[in-house]
């Protein structure tokens, strides 16, 4: 990777210089910003994206499109996310009892 990649990785986007922001926004660095904490990380190995993984990830991300690993872990512990996951799992359970198709089937 380039020097600019190592220079701005793990920093806060709001703390970057104008030149660094321009390079990140317009360059091909494979970096993105966590919408929750503003940290910069690798877009394919250190970021959870809405719609990319399972429906559980989408529930946990809630209003965010992309978050870092640390924020994902924090969000996954919130009662709201766990309650919504329980809700959908309960619906799937009763659909299974009724012989209706479920997302996991």
DOLUM-514733 format. One record per residue (C-alpha): z, x, y; residue in one letter. Coordinates in steps of 0.02 Angstrom, whole numbers. Last residue first. Layout:
N
+--------+--------+--------+------+
|      z |      x |      y | code |
+--------+--------+--------+------+
|      Z |      X |      Y |    a |
...
+--------+--------+--------+------+
END
This chain:
105
+--------+--------+--------+------+
|      z |      x |      y | code |
+--------+--------+--------+------+
|    238 |  -1738 |  -1125 |    x |
|    334 |  -1647 |   -988 |    x |
|    269 |  -1763 |   -850 |    x |
|    322 |  -1918 |   -949 |    x |
|    213 |  -2046 |  -1039 |    x |
|    294 |  -2215 |  -1075 |    x |
|    373 |  -2248 |  -1245 |    x |
|    518 |  -2348 |  -1171 |    x |
|    643 |  -2216 |  -1223 |    x |
|    532 |  -2082 |  -1149 |    x |
|    519 |  -2177 |   -985 |    x |
|    709 |  -2187 |   -986 |    x |
|    725 |  -1998 |  -1002 |    x |
|    590 |  -1964 |   -872 |    x |
|    681 |  -2075 |   -747 |    x |
|    843 |  -1982 |   -784 |    x |
|    756 |  -1813 |   -761 |    x |
|    689 |  -1874 |   -593 |    x |
|    862 |  -1926 |   -531 |    x |
|    946 |  -1769 |   -599 |    x |
|    820 |  -1662 |   -503 |    x |
|    855 |  -1763 |   -345 |    x |
|   1043 |  -1740 |   -367 |    x |
|   1021 |  -1553 |   -396 |    x |
|    918 |  -1535 |   -238 |    x |
|   1042 |  -1633 |   -133 |    x |
|   1191 |  -1542 |   -209 |    x |
|   1130 |  -1374 |   -148 |    x |
|   1132 |  -1232 |   -275 |    x |
|    942 |  -1221 |   -286 |    x |
|    932 |  -1197 |    -98 |    x |
|   1037 |  -1038 |   -108 |    x |
|    930 |   -967 |   -250 |    x |
|    771 |  -1010 |   -156 |    x |
|    841 |   -928 |      0 |    x |
|    872 |   -765 |    -93 |    x |
|    702 |   -765 |   -178 |    x |
|    608 |   -791 |    -14 |    x |
|    545 |   -960 |     45 |    x |
|    375 |  -1043 |     64 |    x |
|    323 |  -1222 |    104 |    x |
|    494 |  -1284 |    160 |    x |
|    542 |  -1468 |    178 |    x |
|    611 |  -1488 |      0 |    x |
|    602 |  -1315 |    -79 |    x |
|    717 |  -1372 |   -220 |    x |
|    613 |  -1526 |   -259 |    x |
|    451 |  -1426 |   -261 |    x |
|    531 |  -1295 |   -374 |    x |
|    584 |  -1433 |   -494 |    x |
|    405 |  -1499 |   -493 |    x |
|    355 |  -1336 |   -576 |    x |
|    271 |  -1187 |   -497 |    x |
|    141 |  -1171 |   -359 |    x |
|    157 |  -1335 |   -267 |    x |
|    283 |  -1268 |   -142 |    x |
|    283 |  -1079 |   -142 |    x |
|    424 |   -964 |   -199 |    x |
|    413 |   -788 |   -128 |    x |
|    456 |   -614 |   -187 |    x |
|    315 |   -577 |   -310 |    x |
|    156 |   -653 |   -236 |    x |
|    187 |   -657 |    -48 |    x |
|    281 |   -492 |    -39 |    x |
|    421 |   -510 |     85 |    x |
|    461 |   -537 |    269 |    x |
|    627 |   -616 |    315 |    x |
|    625 |   -764 |    437 |    x |
|    775 |   -849 |    353 |    x |
|    708 |  -1023 |    307 |    x |
|    520 |  -1011 |    327 |    x |
|    516 |   -847 |    231 |    x |
|    377 |   -743 |    305 |    x |
|    227 |   -679 |    209 |    x |
|    157 |   -514 |    150 |    x |
|     -2 |   -482 |     49 |    x |
|    -52 |   -350 |    177 |    x |
|   -230 |   -406 |    211 |    x |
|   -220 |   -396 |    400 |    x |
|   -230 |   -536 |    528 |    x |
|    -54 |   -606 |    534 |    x |
|     34 |   -449 |    475 |    x |
|    -68 |   -331 |    583 |    x |
|    -49 |   -444 |    735 |    x |
|    137 |   -460 |    706 |    x |
|    152 |   -270 |    693 |    x |
|     54 |   -247 |    856 |    x |
|    163 |   -375 |    946 |    x |
|    320 |   -288 |    886 |    x |
|    417 |   -364 |    743 |    x |
|    594 |   -434 |    767 |    x |
|    543 |   -618 |    748 |    x |
|    465 |   -578 |    580 |    x |
|    632 |   -514 |    515 |    x |
|    614 |   -355 |    414 |    x |
|    602 |   -341 |    226 |    x |
|    424 |   -268 |    232 |    x |
|    374 |   -211 |    407 |    x |
|    359 |    -22 |    387 |    x |
|    316 |    -25 |    202 |    x |
|    162 |   -132 |    234 |    x |
|    119 |    -36 |    394 |    x |
|    111 |    124 |    291 |    x |
|    -22 |     49 |    179 |    x |
|      0 |      0 |      0 |    x |
+--------+--------+--------+------+
END
